[in-house]
Amino acid sequence: MKTEISYSSSKITVHTILSETQDSNADLIVSECGSTNRKSRISIQINGKIIEILFLWSHFSDEASLCILWEENSQLLFLGGGSVSAVVDPINKIIKHCNYPMLFWSWELIGQHILELGELECRLYKLNGDLVGQTSVDPPYEYKITEKTIEFSSMVFGSTSIKY
């Protein structure tokens, strides 16, 4: 599957295939621990340069897809799929954060923050990629955004929150 997304100052192309092989010609490589069954090549065209990121991940479902969130102002890429999530600075070719959640679900833009939702844990980042906080959850869980916190409610962990 190939997807292309254009923004005002950048263009991102994502191509995912079922594969267990790893290329070494990418500028950055983000990988799950252990074996993988998917390979996503992300090409980012910024300021006349092309940066290649290889994202190696696994998922039990054939319908799973890589989840990306591009923060245009800070030019950071938030990536997640299977049991790996990362915050990448493609211009400086730096992986700011790499996490290994039990199962990554999605990214959500909440005002000046980006929320990472996962099966057993959630994280909150500033738009510049700095980690604000994280908390444990268990499915099914609900969350509510208040003025200064994101409050989570689940059966095992009960009420937890991340302050921002």
N, CA and C atoms as a LAMMPS dump frame, in Angstrom:
ITEM: TIMESTEP
0
ITEM: NUMBER OF ATOMS
492
ITEM: BOX BOUNDS ff ff ff
-5.0000000000000000e+02 5.0000000000000000e+02
-5.0000000000000000e+02 5.0000000000000000e+02
-5.0000000000000000e+02 5.0000000000000000e+02
ITEM: ATOMS id mol type element x y z
1 1 1 N 0.836 -1.169 0
2 1 2 C 0 0 0
3 1 3 C 0.889 1.242 0
4 2 1 N 0.569 2.205 -0.839
5 2 2 C 1.332 3.438 -0.938
6 2 3 C 0.395 4.631 -0.739
7 3 1 N 0.82 5.557 0.129
8 3 2 C 0.036 6.748 0.426
9 3 3 C 0.935 7.964 0.284
10 4 1 N 0.381 9.042 -0.268
11 4 2 C 1.13 10.28 -0.409
12 4 3 C 0.308 11.412 0.187
13 5 1 N 0.973 12.219 1.049
14 5 2 C 0.301 13.322 1.722
15 5 3 C 1.121 14.582 1.482
16 6 1 N 0.476 15.643 1.031
17 6 2 C 1.172 16.913 0.798
18 6 3 C 0.737 17.945 1.823
19 7 1 N 1.712 18.673 2.339
20 7 2 C 1.481 19.768 3.279
21 7 3 C 2.021 21.045 2.65
22 8 1 N 1.908 22.165 3.344
23 8 2 C 2.342 23.437 2.758
24 8 3 C 3.844 23.464 2.471
25 9 1 N 4.66 22.884 3.342
26 9 2 C 6.109 22.943 3.115
27 9 3 C 6.761 21.567 3.038
28 10 1 N 5.964 20.528 2.924
29 10 2 C 6.536 19.182 2.898
30 10 3 C 5.595 18.209 2.187
31 11 1 N 6.163 17.081 1.827
32 11 2 C 5.394 16.006 1.203
33 11 3 C 5.88 14.691 1.785
34 12 1 N 4.946 13.847 2.186
35 12 2 C 5.286 12.568 2.811
36 12 3 C 4.689 11.441 1.981
37 13 1 N 5.517 10.45 1.689
38 13 2 C 5.08 9.253 0.993
39 13 3 C 5.347 8.06 1.903
40 14 1 N 4.336 7.215 2.081
41 14 2 C 4.467 6.016 2.909
42 14 3 C 4.144 4.804 2.043
43 15 1 N 5.05 3.845 2.057
44 15 2 C 4.855 2.612 1.298
45 15 3 C 5.103 1.439 2.242
46 16 1 N 4.068 0.641 2.487
47 16 2 C 4.164 -0.491 3.407
48 16 3 C 3.986 -1.788 2.653
49 17 1 N 4.864 -2.758 2.965
50 17 2 C 4.75 -4.091 2.378
51 17 3 C 4.941 -5.13 3.48
52 18 1 N 4.434 -6.325 3.237
53 18 2 C 4.707 -7.437 4.136
54 18 3 C 6.106 -7.937 3.802
55 19 1 N 7.005 -7.833 4.768
56 19 2 C 8.389 -8.219 4.527
57 19 3 C 9.117 -8.367 5.847
58 20 1 N 10.049 -9.295 5.898
59 20 2 C 10.87 -9.483 7.095
60 20 3 C 12.3 -9.012 6.866
61 21 1 N 12.606 -8.491 5.687
62 21 2 C 13.963 -8.032 5.396
63 21 3 C 14.121 -6.562 5.758
64 22 1 N 15.356 -6.182 6.033
65 22 2 C 15.65 -4.809 6.43
66 22 3 C 16.583 -4.178 5.408
67 23 1 N 16.238 -2.983 4.934
68 23 2 C 17.151 -2.221 4.07
69 23 3 C 18.115 -1.46 4.965
70 24 1 N 19.247 -1.136 4.427
71 24 2 C 20.193 -0.341 5.215
72 24 3 C 20.45 1.022 4.586
73 25 1 N 19.742 1.361 3.517
74 25 2 C 19.999 2.631 2.855
75 25 3 C 19.087 3.764 3.316
76 26 1 N 18.393 3.592 4.425
77 26 2 C 17.537 4.652 4.974
78 26 3 C 18.379 5.581 5.845
79 27 1 N 17.914 6.821 5.991
80 27 2 C 18.597 7.774 6.871
81 27 3 C 18.391 7.422 8.343
82 28 1 N 17.217 6.895 8.671
83 28 2 C 16.885 6.47 10.035
84 28 3 C 16.131 5.155 9.976
85 29 1 N 16.343 4.316 10.987
86 29 2 C 15.6 3.055 11.089
87 29 3 C 14.964 2.99 12.469
88 30 1 N 13.649 2.759 12.492
89 30 2 C 12.896 2.549 13.731
90 30 3 C 12.366 1.131 13.65
91 31 1 N 12.601 0.335 14.7
92 31 2 C 12.204 -1.065 14.63
93 31 3 C 11.67 -1.566 15.959
94 32 1 N 10.707 -2.482 15.853
95 32 2 C 10.261 -3.218 17.024
96 32 3 C 11.4 -4.089 17.517
97 33 1 N 11.329 -4.487 18.777
98 33 2 C 12.25 -5.49 19.289
99 33 3 C 11.783 -6.849 18.763
100 34 1 N 12.688 -7.703 18.409
101 34 2 C 12.312 -9.025 17.917
102 34 3 C 12.007 -9.024 16.437
103 35 1 N 11.289 -10.057 16.011
104 35 2 C 11.012 -10.22 14.581
105 35 3 C 9.887 -9.292 14.135
106 36 1 N 9.908 -8.939 12.856
107 36 2 C 8.899 -8.061 12.282
108 36 3 C 8.338 -8.703 11.018
109 37 1 N 7.132 -8.299 10.625
110 37 2 C 6.553 -8.84 9.391
111 37 3 C 6.069 -7.744 8.436
112 38 1 N 6.355 -6.487 8.773
113 38 2 C 5.981 -5.374 7.91
114 38 3 C 7.152 -4.402 7.806
115 39 1 N 7.24 -3.794 6.639
116 39 2 C 8.274 -2.801 6.406
117 39 3 C 7.598 -1.581 5.784
118 40 1 N 7.704 -0.44 6.454
119 40 2 C 7.157 0.81 5.924
120 40 3 C 8.312 1.743 5.618
121 41 1 N 8.355 2.204 4.378
122 41 2 C 9.362 3.182 3.976
123 41 3 C 8.656 4.524 3.89
124 42 1 N 9.144 5.485 4.69
125 42 2 C 8.566 6.818 4.729
126 42 3 C 9.563 7.777 4.09
127 43 1 N 9.148 8.465 3.038
128 43 2 C 9.98 9.483 2.384
129 43 3 C 9.386 10.835 2.707
130 44 1 N 10.219 11.721 3.239
131 44 2 C 9.771 13.066 3.584
132 44 3 C 10.563 14.056 2.752
133 45 1 N 9.849 14.858 1.986
134 45 2 C 10.481 15.894 1.184
135 45 3 C 10.294 17.219 1.903
136 46 1 N 11.412 17.773 2.412
137 46 2 C 11.395 19.024 3.173
138 46 3 C 12.536 19.906 2.67
139 47 1 N 12.241 21.16 2.436
140 47 2 C 13.275 22.13 2.061
141 47 3 C 14.183 21.622 0.942
142 48 1 N 13.607 20.951 -0.022
143 48 2 C 14.373 20.46 -1.162
144 48 3 C 15.167 19.197 -0.902
145 49 1 N 15.093 18.653 0.305
146 49 2 C 15.796 17.412 0.653
147 49 3 C 14.787 16.286 0.804
148 50 1 N 15.254 15.057 0.586
149 50 2 C 14.426 13.882 0.825
150 50 3 C 15.076 13.05 1.923
151 51 1 N 14.322 12.8 2.975
152 51 2 C 14.792 11.987 4.094
153 51 3 C 14.015 10.675 4.064
154 52 1 N 14.73 9.567 4.168
155 52 2 C 14.127 8.231 4.14
156 52 3 C 14.158 7.627 5.539
157 53 1 N 13.003 7.149 5.991
158 53 2 C 12.894 6.478 7.283
159 53 3 C 12.342 5.086 7.035
160 54 1 N 12.97 4.096 7.626
161 54 2 C 12.49 2.72 7.536
162 54 3 C 11.866 2.364 8.877
163 55 1 N 10.619 1.918 8.85
164 55 2 C 9.872 1.574 10.058
165 55 3 C 9.538 0.089 9.985
166 56 1 N 10.131 -0.715 10.862
167 56 2 C 9.948 -2.17 10.877
168 56 3 C 9.036 -2.538 12.038
169 57 1 N 7.94 -3.243 11.72
170 57 2 C 6.947 -3.518 12.749
171 57 3 C 6.177 -4.793 12.429
172 58 1 N 5.372 -5.229 13.372
173 58 2 C 4.558 -6.441 13.221
174 58 3 C 3.139 -6.171 13.676
175 59 1 N 2.224 -6.947 13.137
176 59 2 C 0.849 -6.883 13.601
177 59 3 C 0.176 -8.2 13.256
178 60 1 N -0.733 -8.639 14.103
179 60 2 C -1.422 -9.911 13.893
180 60 3 C -2.505 -9.816 12.825
181 61 1 N -2.957 -8.602 12.502
182 61 2 C -4.033 -8.417 11.538
183 61 3 C -3.481 -7.982 10.181
184 62 1 N -4.025 -8.542 9.124
185 62 2 C -3.631 -8.125 7.782
186 62 3 C -4.154 -6.734 7.451
187 63 1 N -5.127 -6.253 8.2
188 63 2 C -5.747 -4.948 7.943
189 63 3 C -5.028 -3.787 8.636
190 64 1 N -4.026 -4.069 9.449
191 64 2 C -3.349 -3.015 10.206
192 64 3 C -2.57 -2.086 9.282
193 65 1 N -2.496 -0.817 9.668
194 65 2 C -1.712 0.127 8.887
195 65 3 C -0.888 1.002 9.827
196 66 1 N 0.175 1.534 9.295
197 66 2 C 1.031 2.447 10.032
198 66 3 C 0.253 3.735 10.291
199 67 1 N 0.413 4.287 11.481
200 67 2 C -0.258 5.54 11.833
201 67 3 C 0.808 6.63 11.937
202 68 1 N 0.611 7.716 11.187
203 68 2 C 1.562 8.824 11.245
204 68 3 C 0.821 10.117 11.56
205 69 1 N 1.527 10.999 12.247
206 69 2 C 1.038 12.344 12.482
207 69 3 C 2.22 13.27 12.212
208 70 1 N 2.07 14.171 11.267
209 70 2 C 3.108 15.122 10.909
210 70 3 C 2.78 16.455 11.562
211 71 1 N 3.704 16.965 12.366
212 71 2 C 3.527 18.258 13.013
213 71 3 C 4.29 19.27 12.157
214 72 1 N 3.555 19.983 11.326
215 72 2 C 4.14 20.855 10.299
216 72 3 C 5.043 21.951 10.887
217 73 1 N 4.633 22.584 11.992
218 73 2 C 5.432 23.691 12.537
219 73 3 C 6.771 23.232 13.101
220 74 1 N 6.771 22.168 13.886
221 74 2 C 8.026 21.67 14.455
222 74 3 C 8.735 20.71 13.502
223 75 1 N 8.061 20.305 12.436
224 75 2 C 8.561 19.36 11.441
225 75 3 C 9.039 18.061 12.096
226 76 1 N 8.16 17.548 12.965
227 76 2 C 8.398 16.262 13.607
228 76 3 C 7.388 15.253 13.093
229 77 1 N 7.823 14.014 13.002
230 77 2 C 6.972 12.929 12.549
231 77 3 C 6.721 11.99 13.72
232 78 1 N 5.445 11.758 14.018
233 78 2 C 5.033 10.827 15.063
234 78 3 C 4.582 9.556 14.348
235 79 1 N 5.243 8.439 14.616
236 79 2 C 4.994 7.166 13.935
237 79 3 C 4.541 6.121 14.94
238 80 1 N 3.654 5.239 14.519
239 80 2 C 3.253 4.149 15.398
240 80 3 C 2.638 3.012 14.621
241 81 1 N 2.949 1.799 15.045
242 81 2 C 2.371 0.606 14.442
243 81 3 C 2.827 -0.613 15.215
244 82 1 N 1.919 -1.566 15.394
245 82 2 C 2.29 -2.789 16.108
246 82 3 C 2.727 -2.49 17.521
247 83 1 N 3.952 -2.856 17.854
248 83 2 C 4.477 -2.639 19.202
249 83 3 C 5.655 -1.684 19.213
250 84 1 N 5.568 -0.641 18.402
251 84 2 C 6.604 0.393 18.416
252 84 3 C 5.975 1.742 18.054
253 85 1 N 6.43 2.783 18.742
254 85 2 C 6.03 4.149 18.417
255 85 3 C 7.273 5.019 18.542
256 86 1 N 7.303 6.103 17.77
257 86 2 C 8.49 6.953 17.784
258 86 3 C 8.132 8.386 17.426
259 87 1 N 8.941 9.292 17.948
260 87 2 C 8.895 10.699 17.575
261 87 3 C 10.219 10.963 16.866
262 88 1 N 10.129 11.372 15.605
263 88 2 C 11.32 11.488 14.766
264 88 3 C 11.493 12.93 14.289
265 89 1 N 12.726 13.404 14.369
266 89 2 C 13.115 14.695 13.814
267 89 3 C 13.859 14.391 12.512
268 90 1 N 13.152 14.41 11.373
269 90 2 C 13.791 13.998 10.125
270 90 3 C 14.858 14.966 9.625
271 91 1 N 14.722 16.249 9.896
272 91 2 C 15.699 17.224 9.415
273 91 3 C 17.066 16.97 10.041
274 92 1 N 17.097 16.731 11.361
275 92 2 C 18.351 16.467 12.069
276 92 3 C 18.681 14.977 12.141
277 93 1 N 17.798 14.15 11.56
278 93 2 C 17.975 12.69 11.524
279 93 3 C 18.176 12.119 12.93
280 94 1 N 17.208 12.489 13.807
281 94 2 C 17.248 12.07 15.21
282 94 3 C 15.933 11.392 15.574
283 95 1 N 16.023 10.296 16.294
284 95 2 C 14.847 9.676 16.904
285 95 3 C 14.764 10.24 18.319
286 96 1 N 13.805 11.146 18.544
287 96 2 C 13.687 11.806 19.852
288 96 3 C 13.165 10.856 20.918
289 97 1 N 12.204 10.016 20.533
290 97 2 C 11.642 9.033 21.464
291 97 3 C 11.338 7.767 20.684
292 98 1 N 11.612 6.636 21.291
293 98 2 C 11.208 5.349 20.718
294 98 3 C 10.66 4.512 21.861
295 99 1 N 9.419 4.052 21.72
296 99 2 C 8.747 3.3 22.776
297 99 3 C 8.27 1.966 22.226
298 100 1 N 8.079 1.028 23.123
299 100 2 C 7.638 -0.31 22.735
300 100 3 C 6.359 -0.679 23.495
301 101 1 N 5.244 -0.054 23.102
302 101 2 C 3.984 -0.358 23.784
303 101 3 C 3.518 -1.779 23.467
304 102 1 N 2.663 -2.31 24.328
305 102 2 C 2.094 -3.638 24.072
306 102 3 C 1.416 -3.656 22.7
307 103 1 N 0.633 -2.623 22.403
308 103 2 C 0.019 -2.484 21.085
309 103 3 C -0.336 -1.018 20.885
310 104 1 N 0.268 -0.403 19.87
311 104 2 C 0.007 0.987 19.542
312 104 3 C -1.37 1.087 18.893
313 105 1 N -2.165 2.127 19.258
314 105 2 C -3.483 2.339 18.664
315 105 3 C -3.508 3.524 17.719
316 106 1 N -3.169 4.737 18.227
317 106 2 C -3.281 5.916 17.366
318 106 3 C -2.647 7.143 18.014
319 107 1 N -2.553 8.203 17.212
320 107 2 C -2.145 9.525 17.669
321 107 3 C -3.37 10.438 17.618
322 108 1 N -3.425 11.394 18.536
323 108 2 C -4.508 12.369 18.511
324 108 3 C -3.955 13.743 18.859
325 109 1 N -4.239 14.727 18.027
326 109 2 C -3.833 16.106 18.279
327 109 3 C -4.85 16.73 19.217
328 110 1 N -4.36 17.214 20.362
329 110 2 C -5.216 17.829 21.373
330 110 3 C -4.625 19.19 21.708
331 111 1 N -5.122 20.219 21.071
332 111 2 C -4.61 21.574 21.304
333 111 3 C -3.132 21.656 20.953
334 112 1 N -2.308 21.96 21.939
335 112 2 C -0.862 22.08 21.759
336 112 3 C -0.123 20.806 22.162
337 113 1 N -0.835 19.679 22.153
338 113 2 C -0.246 18.403 22.558
339 113 3 C -0.644 17.286 21.595
340 114 1 N 0.119 16.203 21.648
341 114 2 C -0.178 15.022 20.851
342 114 3 C -0.266 13.842 21.803
343 115 1 N -1.402 13.173 21.761
344 115 2 C -1.668 12.04 22.643
345 115 3 C -1.426 10.741 21.892
346 116 1 N -0.636 9.874 22.484
347 116 2 C -0.422 8.533 21.955
348 116 3 C -1.323 7.57 22.732
349 117 1 N -2.203 6.895 22.009
350 117 2 C -3.101 5.926 22.626
351 117 3 C -2.593 4.525 22.345
352 118 1 N -2.586 3.696 23.369
353 118 2 C -2.134 2.32 23.226
354 118 3 C -2.996 1.376 24.034
355 119 1 N -2.769 0.105 23.832
356 119 2 C -3.532 -0.945 24.505
357 119 3 C -3.387 -0.854 26.033
358 120 1 N -2.14 -0.655 26.515
359 120 2 C -1.896 -0.668 27.957
360 120 3 C -1.242 0.6 28.498
361 121 1 N -0.926 1.547 27.614
362 121 2 C -0.311 2.781 28.081
363 121 3 C -0.598 3.915 27.106
364 122 1 N -0.627 5.11 27.672
365 122 2 C -0.838 6.318 26.869
366 122 3 C 0.249 7.317 27.24
367 123 1 N 0.66 8.11 26.255
368 123 2 C 1.684 9.13 26.465
369 123 3 C 1.191 10.455 25.892
370 124 1 N 1.684 11.54 26.465
371 124 2 C 1.349 12.864 25.974
372 124 3 C 2.641 13.611 25.675
373 125 1 N 2.694 14.205 24.474
374 125 2 C 3.859 14.952 24.027
375 125 3 C 3.468 16.394 23.737
376 126 1 N 4.441 17.296 23.883
377 126 2 C 4.283 18.655 23.375
378 126 3 C 4.473 18.582 21.868
379 127 1 N 4.077 19.615 21.143
380 127 2 C 4.238 19.633 19.696
381 127 3 C 5.707 19.582 19.28
382 128 1 N 6.623 19.986 20.185
383 128 2 C 8.049 19.94 19.883
384 128 3 C 8.668 18.562 20.168
385 129 1 N 7.826 17.597 20.535
386 129 2 C 8.292 16.239 20.764
387 129 3 C 8.689 15.919 22.188
388 130 1 N 8.685 16.89 23.083
389 130 2 C 9.025 16.622 24.48
390 130 3 C 7.916 15.8 25.132
391 131 1 N 8.304 14.792 25.897
392 131 2 C 7.339 13.961 26.616
393 131 3 C 6.832 14.718 27.833
394 132 1 N 5.505 14.849 27.941
395 132 2 C 4.88 15.519 29.078
396 132 3 C 4.631 14.517 30.193
397 133 1 N 4.108 13.34 29.834
398 133 2 C 3.818 12.318 30.826
399 133 3 C 3.234 11.084 30.181
400 134 1 N 3.08 10.059 30.993
401 134 2 C 2.498 8.809 30.52
402 134 3 C 1.751 8.149 31.66
403 135 1 N 0.851 7.232 31.306
404 135 2 C 0.085 6.524 32.321
405 135 3 C -0.318 5.161 31.806
406 136 1 N -0.612 4.273 32.736
407 136 2 C -1.08 2.927 32.395
408 136 3 C -2.593 2.93 32.255
409 137 1 N -3.083 2.117 31.323
410 137 2 C -4.514 1.944 31.074
411 137 3 C -4.751 0.48 30.734
412 138 1 N -6.007 0.099 30.66
413 138 2 C -6.346 -1.241 30.171
414 138 3 C -7.674 -1.141 29.425
415 139 1 N -7.786 -1.9 28.344
416 139 2 C -9.026 -1.802 27.556
417 139 3 C -10.173 -2.563 28.208
418 140 1 N -11.375 -2.11 28
419 140 2 C -11.714 -0.851 27.346
420 140 3 C -11.506 0.301 28.324
421 141 1 N -11.029 1.408 27.809
422 141 2 C -10.881 2.588 28.664
423 141 3 C -11.484 3.799 27.969
424 142 1 N -11.802 4.765 28.791
425 142 2 C -12.328 6.038 28.295
426 142 3 C -11.393 7.127 28.763
427 143 1 N -11.4 8.252 28.071
428 143 2 C -10.627 9.385 28.561
429 143 3 C -11.391 10.676 28.337
430 144 1 N -11.079 11.627 29.215
431 144 2 C -11.75 12.923 29.191
432 144 3 C -10.67 13.994 29.281
433 145 1 N -10.796 15.005 28.442
434 145 2 C -9.837 16.101 28.414
435 145 3 C -10.391 17.234 29.252
436 146 1 N -9.632 17.644 30.26
437 146 2 C -10.034 18.776 31.093
438 146 3 C -9.073 19.933 30.83
439 147 1 N -9.209 20.974 31.597
440 147 2 C -8.39 22.168 31.383
441 147 3 C -6.895 21.908 31.583
442 148 1 N -6.525 21.016 32.528
443 148 2 C -5.112 20.802 32.833
444 148 3 C -4.685 19.336 32.823
445 149 1 N -5.625 18.428 32.57
446 149 2 C -5.28 17 32.589
447 149 3 C -6.051 16.234 31.515
448 150 1 N -5.542 15.053 31.236
449 150 2 C -6.303 14.059 30.486
450 150 3 C -6.544 12.934 31.476
451 151 1 N -7.805 12.675 31.755
452 151 2 C -8.184 11.686 32.762
453 151 3 C -8.638 10.413 32.073
454 152 1 N -8.063 9.288 32.495
455 152 2 C -8.385 7.984 31.932
456 152 3 C -9.128 7.16 32.972
457 153 1 N -10.044 6.342 32.502
458 153 2 C -10.804 5.474 33.386
459 153 3 C -10.86 4.081 32.772
460 154 1 N -10.38 3.091 33.553
461 154 2 C -10.392 1.707 33.072
462 154 3 C -10.671 0.761 34.233
463 155 1 N -10.992 -0.475 33.899
464 155 2 C -11.443 -1.433 34.919
465 155 3 C -10.34 -1.818 35.895
466 156 1 N -9.162 -2.17 35.413
467 156 2 C -8.092 -2.652 36.293
468 156 3 C -7.337 -1.496 36.938
469 157 1 N -6.888 -0.529 36.14
470 157 2 C -6.089 0.573 36.664
471 157 3 C -6.941 1.668 37.293
472 158 1 N -8.244 1.642 37.071
473 158 2 C -9.117 2.654 37.658
474 158 3 C -8.896 4.009 37.007
475 159 1 N -8.818 5.053 37.84
476 159 2 C -8.617 6.416 37.336
477 159 3 C -7.136 6.774 37.342
478 160 1 N -6.639 7.187 36.189
479 160 2 C -5.28 7.69 36.076
480 160 3 C -5.332 8.968 35.255
481 161 1 N -4.26 9.735 35.252
482 161 2 C -4.275 10.98 34.481
483 161 3 C -2.875 11.395 34.079
484 162 1 N -2.839 12.271 33.084
485 162 2 C -1.607 12.928 32.668
486 162 3 C -1.866 14.428 32.775
487 163 1 N -1.04 15.129 33.547
488 163 2 C -1.176 16.583 33.689
489 163 3 C -0.357 17.271 32.605
490 164 1 N -0.874 18.382 32.107
491 164 2 C -0.137 19.175 31.123
492 164 3 C -0.238 20.644 31.419
